[in-house]
């Protein structure tokens, strides 16, 4: 049995490591030993305060227990939920289409024809005050939705009210908070609400066309391209737009079905969406029609009141004339009898 060594295991392992490092790097053993002796531990003392900046982790620090996600940020569920809730709160007009197994080439053809149709919409005209409205043609997007996450986002927008939770302290009120989750879990779905009307539409593969503002002209261009219907929204002719009748594009259009829309926070069916798209002149034309309707209603009411009052006045005047004639006729008869008696 070999004799035991009197040195500790720590010192022997350290010397072995030093010899291995020195032999592999070619650095003398004496230099490594001196460096090991000088590299002593440093402790914070009361006389040398440590700045807080030195205790802060760097911004790009990644904990080993939570490695970075391989999925892109815009495709993560949390980011998608926030994006959908922000889109629902800021987008006044949305069209929902059911898409059935469109290929990548068909999606490219559909978006190409949609951009071409929106580019043909005339730019907005300057108003009476000289201000020119913003052209929204380049801001209209056609995107595929994650149905389950979008459904939760619709429920949060309709049933979660952060202002009601402002009185409670130490409570988070963002869309990913526990408060939002409990609000939508305990909420009773009303079929007459916007969520209750949109929920049956968001089933299966759904894509949405989002508009930054309500524009009947752009809505009509989208309907003529993605969901044509004669005579209100006819499809482009082959002579005017030959690319629209390309077999790949037509295959993609046939797989798109308009199921409804969301306009100004209200749910609309296909007929309602087409009614909004058929407004001539856009919102300005609708305002002009409303002003004309109010003026005609007021004019009709005034004419009716004047006609009744005029008829009453004519009836009274006729009766007065009749009474005067009767009274004058009676006097003449009395005078005639007196003359006869004389």
C-alpha positions as CSV (number, residue, x, y, z in Angstrom):
1,X,0.0,0.0,0.0
2,X,1.6,3.4,-1.0
3,X,2.2,5.9,1.8
4,X,-0.4,8.8,2.2
5,X,0.6,12.3,1.2
6,X,0.6,14.9,4.0
7,X,-0.4,17.8,1.8
8,X,-4.1,18.8,1.3
9,X,-6.1,17.8,-1.8
10,X,-6.7,21.5,-2.6
11,X,-3.1,22.4,-2.8
12,X,-2.1,19.4,-4.8
13,X,-4.9,20.0,-7.3
14,X,-3.9,23.6,-7.6
15,X,-0.3,22.7,-8.3
16,X,-1.4,20.1,-10.9
17,X,-3.5,22.7,-12.7
18,X,-0.6,25.2,-12.6
19,X,1.7,22.7,-14.1
20,X,-0.8,21.7,-16.8
21,X,-1.4,25.4,-17.7
22,X,2.2,26.2,-17.8
23,X,3.1,23.3,-19.9
24,X,0.3,24.0,-22.4
25,X,0.9,27.7,-22.8
26,X,4.7,27.8,-22.4
27,X,4.6,30.4,-19.7
28,X,7.0,29.9,-16.8
29,X,5.5,28.3,-13.7
30,X,6.9,31.1,-11.5
31,X,4.9,33.8,-13.3
32,X,1.7,31.9,-12.9
33,X,2.3,31.3,-9.2
34,X,3.0,34.9,-8.6
35,X,-0.1,35.9,-10.5
36,X,-2.2,33.5,-8.4
37,X,-0.7,34.9,-5.2
38,X,-1.4,38.6,-6.2
39,X,-5.0,37.8,-7.4
40,X,-6.7,37.8,-4.0
41,X,-10.3,38.3,-3.3
42,X,-11.7,41.8,-2.8
43,X,-14.4,42.6,-0.4
44,X,-16.5,45.8,0.0
45,X,-15.8,47.8,3.0
46,X,-17.4,50.8,4.7
47,X,-14.5,53.0,3.6
48,X,-14.9,52.2,-0.1
49,X,-18.6,52.3,-1.1
50,X,-19.5,50.4,-4.3
51,X,-21.5,52.4,-6.8
52,X,-25.0,51.2,-7.8
53,X,-24.1,51.3,-11.5
54,X,-21.5,48.5,-10.8
55,X,-24.3,46.3,-9.3
56,X,-26.6,46.7,-12.3
57,X,-26.8,43.9,-14.9
58,X,-26.1,44.9,-18.5
59,X,-29.1,45.4,-20.8
60,X,-28.2,42.5,-23.0
61,X,-27.9,40.1,-20.1
62,X,-29.6,36.7,-20.7
63,X,-30.1,34.5,-17.7
64,X,-29.0,30.9,-18.1
65,X,-32.4,29.6,-16.8
66,X,-34.4,31.5,-19.5
67,X,-32.7,31.4,-22.9
68,X,-33.8,33.7,-25.6
69,X,-36.8,32.6,-27.7
70,X,-36.2,31.4,-31.2
71,X,-39.5,32.8,-32.4
72,X,-39.6,36.3,-33.8
73,X,-41.0,39.0,-31.5
74,X,-44.0,39.8,-33.7
75,X,-45.0,36.1,-33.6
76,X,-44.9,35.6,-29.9
77,X,-48.3,35.2,-28.2
78,X,-47.9,38.0,-25.7
79,X,-46.7,40.4,-28.4
80,X,-49.5,39.3,-30.7
81,X,-52.1,39.9,-28.0
82,X,-50.9,43.4,-27.4
83,X,-50.7,44.1,-31.1
84,X,-54.3,42.9,-31.6
85,X,-55.7,44.9,-28.7
86,X,-53.9,48.1,-30.0
87,X,-55.2,47.4,-33.5
88,X,-58.8,47.0,-32.3
89,X,-58.6,50.2,-30.3
90,X,-57.1,52.3,-33.0
91,X,-58.6,50.8,-36.2
92,X,-62.1,52.2,-37.0
93,X,-62.7,49.9,-40.0
94,X,-61.9,46.2,-40.4
95,X,-63.1,43.6,-42.9
96,X,-62.9,39.9,-42.0
97,X,-62.4,37.3,-44.8
98,X,-62.2,33.5,-44.4
99,X,-59.3,32.1,-46.4
100,X,-59.1,28.5,-47.4
101,X,-55.6,27.1,-48.0
102,X,-54.2,29.9,-50.1
103,X,-50.6,29.2,-51.2
104,X,-47.8,31.7,-50.9
105,X,-48.0,32.5,-54.6
106,X,-51.7,33.2,-54.4
107,X,-51.3,35.4,-51.4
108,X,-48.7,37.4,-53.3
109,X,-51.0,37.8,-56.3
110,X,-54.0,38.8,-54.1
111,X,-52.0,41.5,-52.3
112,X,-50.5,42.7,-55.6
113,X,-54.0,43.3,-57.1
114,X,-55.2,44.9,-53.8
115,X,-52.4,47.4,-53.9
116,X,-53.1,48.2,-57.5
117,X,-56.8,48.8,-56.8
118,X,-56.0,51.1,-53.9
119,X,-53.5,53.0,-55.9
120,X,-56.3,53.9,-58.4
121,X,-58.4,55.6,-55.7
122,X,-58.3,59.4,-56.3
123,X,-56.4,61.3,-53.7
124,X,-58.4,63.3,-51.2
125,X,-59.3,66.9,-52.1
126,X,-58.4,69.9,-49.9
127,X,-61.1,71.2,-47.7
128,X,-62.6,74.7,-47.5
129,X,-60.0,75.7,-44.9
130,X,-57.1,74.5,-47.2
131,X,-56.2,71.4,-45.2
132,X,-55.5,68.3,-47.3
133,X,-56.5,64.9,-45.7
134,X,-54.0,62.2,-45.4
135,X,-54.0,59.5,-48.2
136,X,-54.5,56.2,-46.5
137,X,-53.9,53.9,-49.5
138,X,-50.5,52.9,-48.4
139,X,-51.6,52.2,-44.8
140,X,-54.3,49.7,-45.6
141,X,-53.0,46.2,-44.8
142,X,-54.3,42.6,-45.4
143,X,-53.0,40.3,-42.8
144,X,-53.7,36.8,-41.5
145,X,-55.0,36.6,-37.9
146,X,-54.3,34.1,-35.2
147,X,-58.0,33.3,-34.4
148,X,-57.8,32.3,-30.8
149,X,-55.5,35.1,-29.7
150,X,-57.6,37.6,-31.7
151,X,-60.7,36.3,-30.0
152,X,-59.2,36.9,-26.6
153,X,-58.1,40.4,-27.7
154,X,-61.7,41.3,-28.8
155,X,-62.9,40.1,-25.4
156,X,-60.3,42.3,-23.6
157,X,-61.2,45.4,-25.6
158,X,-65.0,45.0,-25.0
159,X,-65.0,43.8,-21.3
160,X,-61.8,45.0,-19.7
161,X,-62.0,48.6,-18.5
162,X,-58.7,49.8,-17.0
163,X,-60.2,53.0,-15.7
164,X,-62.4,50.9,-13.3
165,X,-59.3,49.4,-11.7
166,X,-57.6,52.8,-11.2
167,X,-58.9,53.1,-7.6
168,X,-57.2,49.9,-6.6
169,X,-53.6,50.3,-5.6
170,X,-50.7,48.0,-6.5
171,X,-52.8,46.6,-9.4
172,X,-51.5,46.2,-12.9
173,X,-54.0,47.3,-15.6
174,X,-52.2,46.3,-18.9
175,X,-53.7,43.8,-21.3
176,X,-51.4,41.0,-20.1
177,X,-52.1,41.5,-16.4
178,X,-53.9,39.2,-14.1
179,X,-56.6,41.8,-13.6
180,X,-57.4,41.7,-17.4
181,X,-57.5,37.9,-17.3
182,X,-60.0,37.9,-14.3
183,X,-62.1,40.5,-16.0
184,X,-62.7,38.6,-19.2
185,X,-63.0,35.3,-17.3
186,X,-65.8,36.6,-15.1
187,X,-67.5,38.6,-17.9
188,X,-70.9,37.4,-19.1
189,X,-71.0,37.5,-22.9
190,X,-73.9,39.5,-24.2
191,X,-75.1,38.5,-27.7
192,X,-76.0,42.1,-28.5
193,X,-72.5,43.4,-27.8
194,X,-69.8,43.8,-30.4
195,X,-67.9,40.8,-29.2
196,X,-71.1,38.7,-29.1
197,X,-71.8,39.6,-32.7
198,X,-68.2,39.2,-34.0
199,X,-67.4,36.0,-32.1
200,X,-69.5,33.7,-34.4
201,X,-67.6,35.2,-37.4
202,X,-64.1,34.5,-36.1
203,X,-64.0,30.8,-36.7
204,X,-61.5,28.9,-38.8
205,X,-58.8,30.7,-40.9
206,X,-59.5,34.4,-40.8
207,X,-57.7,37.3,-42.5
208,X,-58.5,41.0,-41.9
209,X,-58.2,44.2,-44.0
210,X,-57.5,47.1,-41.7
211,X,-58.2,50.7,-42.5
212,X,-56.7,53.6,-40.5
213,X,-59.8,55.7,-41.1
214,X,-63.3,55.2,-42.5
215,X,-63.1,55.8,-46.2
216,X,-66.0,54.5,-48.4
217,X,-64.0,55.1,-51.6
218,X,-61.2,52.8,-50.4
219,X,-63.7,50.3,-49.0
220,X,-65.4,50.1,-52.3
221,X,-62.0,49.5,-54.0
222,X,-61.3,46.6,-51.6
223,X,-64.8,45.1,-52.2
224,X,-64.5,45.3,-55.9
225,X,-61.2,43.4,-55.7
226,X,-61.7,40.8,-52.9
227,X,-65.4,40.4,-53.0
228,X,-67.0,41.7,-56.2
229,X,-70.7,41.8,-56.6
230,X,-72.7,43.3,-59.5
231,X,-74.0,45.9,-60.0
232,X,-72.7,47.8,-57.0
233,X,-69.2,46.5,-56.9
234,X,-68.3,44.9,-60.2
235,X,-64.9,43.2,-60.7
236,X,-62.3,45.0,-63.0
237,X,-62.5,44.1,-66.6
238,X,-59.8,42.1,-68.4
239,X,-59.0,45.0,-70.7
240,X,-58.6,47.5,-67.8
241,X,-56.7,45.1,-65.5
242,X,-55.4,41.9,-67.1
243,X,-53.4,40.9,-64.0
244,X,-56.7,40.6,-62.0
245,X,-57.8,37.7,-64.3
246,X,-54.5,35.8,-64.0
247,X,-55.3,32.2,-63.1
248,X,-53.2,32.3,-59.9
249,X,-54.9,35.5,-58.7
250,X,-58.4,34.2,-59.6
251,X,-57.6,31.0,-57.7
252,X,-56.8,33.1,-54.6
253,X,-59.8,35.3,-54.9
254,X,-62.1,32.3,-55.1
255,X,-60.8,31.1,-51.8
256,X,-61.7,34.3,-50.0
257,X,-65.1,34.7,-48.4
258,X,-66.3,38.0,-46.8
259,X,-67.9,37.2,-43.5
260,X,-68.4,40.7,-42.0
261,X,-66.8,43.8,-40.7
262,X,-66.2,46.0,-37.6
263,X,-66.9,49.7,-38.2
264,X,-66.6,52.3,-35.5
265,X,-66.8,49.6,-32.8
266,X,-69.9,48.1,-34.2
267,X,-70.4,44.7,-36.0
268,X,-71.7,44.8,-39.6
269,X,-72.8,42.0,-41.8
270,X,-72.1,41.8,-45.6
271,X,-75.0,44.0,-46.5
272,X,-74.0,46.6,-43.9
273,X,-70.4,46.6,-45.2
274,X,-71.6,47.1,-48.8
275,X,-73.9,49.9,-47.7
276,X,-71.0,51.8,-46.2
277,X,-68.9,51.1,-49.3
278,X,-71.7,52.4,-51.5
279,X,-71.8,55.9,-49.9
280,X,-71.1,58.3,-52.7
281,X,-68.7,61.1,-51.9
282,X,-67.4,59.4,-48.8
283,X,-68.0,60.9,-45.4
284,X,-68.4,64.4,-46.8
285,X,-71.1,63.1,-49.1
286,X,-72.8,61.4,-46.2
287,X,-72.7,64.7,-44.2
288,X,-74.1,66.6,-47.2
289,X,-76.9,64.0,-47.5
290,X,-77.6,64.4,-43.7
291,X,-77.7,68.2,-44.0
292,X,-80.0,68.0,-47.0
293,X,-82.3,65.6,-45.2
294,X,-82.5,67.8,-42.2
295,X,-83.2,70.9,-44.4
296,X,-85.9,69.0,-46.3
297,X,-87.5,67.8,-43.1
298,X,-87.5,71.3,-41.7
299,X,-88.9,72.7,-44.9
300,X,-91.6,70.1,-45.0
301,X,-92.6,70.8,-41.4
302,X,-92.7,74.5,-42.1
303,X,-94.8,74.0,-45.2
304,X,-97.2,71.7,-43.4
305,X,-97.6,74.1,-40.5
306,X,-98.1,77.1,-42.9
307,X,-100.6,75.1,-45.0
308,X,-102.7,74.2,-42.0
309,X,-102.7,77.7,-40.6
310,X,-103.4,79.2,-44.1
311,X,-106.3,76.8,-44.6
312,X,-107.7,77.7,-41.2
313,X,-107.4,81.4,-42.0
314,X,-109.1,80.9,-45.4
315,X,-111.9,79.0,-43.7
316,X,-112.4,81.7,-41.1
317,X,-112.3,84.4,-43.7
318,X,-114.9,82.6,-45.8
319,X,-117.2,82.1,-42.9
320,X,-116.9,85.8,-42.0
321,X,-117.7,86.9,-45.5
322,X,-120.7,84.6,-45.6
323,X,-122.0,86.0,-42.3
324,X,-121.5,89.5,-43.6
325,X,-123.4,88.7,-46.8
326,X,-126.2,87.1,-44.8
327,X,-126.4,90.1,-42.5
328,X,-126.4,92.6,-45.4
329,X,-129.0,90.5,-47.3
330,X,-131.3,90.5,-44.3
331,X,-131.1,94.3,-44.0
332,X,-131.9,94.8,-47.7
333,X,-135.0,92.6,-47.4
334,X,-136.2,94.6,-44.4
335,X,-135.7,97.9,-46.3
336,X,-137.5,96.5,-49.3
337,X,-140.6,95.5,-47.2
338,X,-140.7,98.9,-45.6
339,X,-140.7,100.6,-49.0
340,X,-143.5,98.3,-50.2
341,X,-145.7,99.1,-47.2
342,X,-145.3,102.8,-47.7
